[in-house]
Amino acid sequence: MNAFPPAPDTPETASSARDADRQSVRARAPRAAAAQARHAAVTAQACRLIEASDTPPALGTLAAHAGMSPYHFHRVFKAETGLTPKAYAAAFRARRLREALATATGSVTDAIYRAGFNASSRYYETAGQVLGMRAREYRAGGAGAEIRFAVGQCTLGAILVAQSRIGLCAILLGNDPDRLVRDLQDQFPRADLIGGDPDFERLVARVVGFVEAPAIGLDLPLDVRGTAFQQRVWQALRGIPPGETASYAEIAARIGAPKAARAVARACATNPLAVAIPCHRVVRRDGGLSGYRWGVARKHELLRREAAAI
């Protein structure tokens, strides 16, 4: 039995405890800020090292430069960039390849090697993910790639549906059909845009039916082209069930990049497949509707329809 029972809390002791808590918080704040600054600096240094290397550095090499264990460095890098070091290196090589192909000099093979692919076979293993089309097609601005498309009307206004040899590559909404066609031309500047035949018209009817009632789902292959980060965001959006929403911060957390809410918003704004990649289900943290590539009014109507279908 304790001979000295605890003294009851008094105003003085409670006030002292609160003061101690506040002092502890103030003491931790500079340390947290310093750690955050160091993580940002370490990540920036690692990004420059990846970009300057002919082949992607190993995780252990990057971690050693950062003075961290591989496990801790991997977590820090992903939290800061939204990508793993391996995915960042792949995205950088893809960007370098796009830039090399955009120049008129050298062969496609030369561009592949300059981009950091140490063998052509390594590129061709992932060609679809890197560019979304063959390298020669990309160099020619999509020349030689056939894109079938059709423009129609739905209750949300004008709709354009386009399909590559891989799958649906564009579902665009708007008020002006001509503007939608120009947007498709901007996306595939030198592709062969071909008007839809009766079979394609039936596919378009399925897409329009899906847009009118998103809860029914769309069981068609998609040709989704974007950066590694955009791909991860868009995949996360497809995991939001009809009738539900998520905030930009929640999506950032789901893809393992809790600091990347603004980058998530940018990925939503560049989504080329309306409704099929449901960026309309992403809202502000307080539940309010923010911007939508095809207009906030359409976003509101899509959410209303999905809620009514539950």
HELIX and SHEET records of a PDB file:
HELIX    1   1 PRO A   11  ALA A   52  1                                  42    
HELIX    2   2 LEU A   59  ALA A   66  1                                   8    
HELIX    3   3 PRO A   70  THR A   81  1                                  12    
HELIX    4   4 PRO A   85  ALA A  102  1                                  18    
HELIX    5   5 VAL A  108  ARG A  114  1                                   7    
HELIX    6   6 SER A  120  GLU A  125  1                                   6    
HELIX    7   7 ALA A  127  VAL A  130  1                                   4    
HELIX    8   8 ALA A  135  ARG A  139  1                                   5    
HELIX    9   9 PRO A  177  GLN A  187  1                                  11    
HELIX   10  10 PRO A  198  GLU A  212  1                                  15    
HELIX   11  11 PRO A  214  ILE A  216  5                                   3    
HELIX   12  12 ALA A  228  LEU A  237  1                                  10    
HELIX   13  13 TYR A  248  ARG A  254  1                                   7    
HELIX   14  14 ALA A  261  ALA A  269  1                                   9    
HELIX   15  15 CYS A  279  ARG A  281  5                                   3    
HELIX   16  16 VAL A  296  ALA A  309  1                                  14    
SHEET    1   A 4 LEU A 168  GLY A 174  0                                        
SHEET    2   A 4 GLY A 157  GLN A 163 -1                                        
SHEET    3   A 4 GLU A 146  CYS A 154 -1                                        
SHEET    4   A 4 ASP A 192  GLY A 195  1                                        
SHEET    1   B 2 ALA A 246  SER A 247  0                                        
SHEET    2   B 2 VAL A 282  VAL A 283  1                                        
END                                                                             
